[in-house]
Amino acid sequence: MPTFTREEIMHLGNLARIALTEGEIDRMRGELNVIADSINMVQEVATEDVQPTANPVPLEAYLRPDVAAKPLTQEQALSGAPVKEHGMFVAPQILGEE
C-alpha cells in the first residue's frame, strides 16, 4: 500500500510550481493516499477473466441514414446572408494586415 510522504508532496508542488502551505501539504497527502488506496482496491478486484471496458453499458450511435439529397443552389445558400458580394458571404475583417 503506497503512501505519499511529505517530501513527495513537496516535490510534486515544486514540479508544478505551486507553493504549498503546511496545511495544504497535509491535506494533499491525505487526499492522494485515499486516491492511491482506491486504485489499489480496483486492481485487487480486476481479474484476468474480466474483459476491459470503457463503459459498463453498451453504447450505440444513433445516426440518421445517409441519403443523398439535392444541395442548395448558390442563391438559396446566400438568401439569408445579411451582406453578400460577388456570390459570396461578406464578413467583417478580424485580422489586421501583417
C-alpha positions as CSV (number, residue, x, y, z in Angstrom):
1,M,0.0,0.0,0.0
2,P,1.9,3.0,-1.2
3,T,1.7,6.2,0.8
4,F,2.9,9.6,-0.2
5,T,5.4,11.2,2.1
6,R,5.5,14.9,2.9
7,E,8.7,15.1,0.9
8,E,7.0,13.6,-2.2
9,I,4.1,16.1,-1.8
10,M,6.5,19.0,-1.5
11,H,8.4,17.7,-4.6
12,L,5.2,17.5,-6.6
13,G,4.4,21.1,-5.5
14,N,7.8,22.2,-6.7
15,L,7.4,20.4,-10.0
16,A,4.0,22.1,-10.5
17,R,5.5,25.5,-9.3
18,I,2.9,25.6,-6.6
19,A,3.8,27.0,-3.1
20,L,2.1,24.7,-0.6
21,T,1.5,25.6,3.0
22,E,2.0,23.0,5.7
23,G,-1.8,22.6,6.0
24,E,-2.1,22.1,2.2
25,I,0.7,19.5,2.2
26,D,-1.1,17.5,4.9
27,R,-4.4,17.8,3.1
28,M,-2.9,16.8,-0.3
29,R,-1.0,13.9,1.3
30,G,-4.3,12.5,2.8
31,E,-6.2,13.0,-0.5
32,L,-3.5,11.4,-2.7
33,N,-3.3,8.5,-0.3
34,V,-7.0,8.0,-0.5
35,I,-6.8,8.0,-4.3
36,A,-3.9,5.6,-4.3
37,D,-5.8,3.2,-1.9
38,S,-8.8,3.4,-4.2
39,I,-6.6,2.4,-7.2
40,N,-5.2,-0.5,-5.3
41,M,-8.7,-1.7,-4.4
42,V,-9.7,-1.6,-8.0
43,Q,-6.6,-3.5,-9.0
44,E,-7.3,-6.2,-6.5
45,V,-10.8,-6.8,-7.9
46,A,-9.8,-6.8,-11.5
47,T,-9.1,-10.3,-12.7
48,E,-7.7,-11.7,-16.0
49,D,-11.1,-13.3,-16.9
50,V,-12.8,-9.8,-16.9
51,Q,-12.6,-8.0,-20.2
52,P,-11.5,-4.4,-20.0
53,T,-14.3,-1.9,-20.8
54,A,-14.5,1.9,-21.0
55,N,-18.3,1.9,-20.3
56,P,-20.3,-0.9,-18.5
57,V,-23.3,-0.1,-20.6
58,P,-23.0,-0.8,-24.4
59,L,-23.2,2.4,-26.3
60,E,-24.8,2.6,-29.7
61,A,-24.5,5.5,-32.1
62,Y,-27.9,6.6,-33.3
63,L,-27.3,8.1,-36.8
64,R,-29.7,9.1,-39.5
65,P,-29.5,7.2,-42.7
66,D,-27.0,8.6,-45.2
67,V,-29.3,9.6,-48.0
68,A,-28.1,11.7,-50.9
69,A,-30.1,14.9,-51.3
70,K,-30.1,17.8,-53.7
71,P,-27.7,20.5,-52.5
72,L,-28.7,24.2,-52.1
73,T,-28.2,26.5,-55.0
74,Q,-25.9,29.4,-54.5
75,E,-28.9,31.8,-54.4
76,Q,-30.6,29.6,-51.8
77,A,-27.5,29.4,-49.6
78,L,-27.0,33.2,-49.8
79,S,-30.7,34.1,-49.3
80,G,-30.3,34.7,-45.5
81,A,-27.0,36.4,-45.7
82,P,-27.1,40.0,-44.3
83,V,-24.3,41.0,-46.7
84,K,-23.2,39.3,-49.8
85,E,-20.9,40.4,-52.7
86,H,-19.9,38.6,-55.9
87,G,-21.8,35.5,-54.9
88,M,-20.1,35.1,-51.5
89,F,-20.8,35.9,-47.9
90,V,-19.2,39.1,-46.6
91,A,-17.9,39.2,-43.1
92,P,-16.0,41.8,-41.1
93,Q,-12.2,41.6,-41.2
94,I,-10.9,40.4,-37.9
95,L,-7.2,40.1,-38.6
96,G,-5.0,43.1,-39.5
97,E,-2.7,43.0,-42.4
98,E,0.7,41.5,-41.4
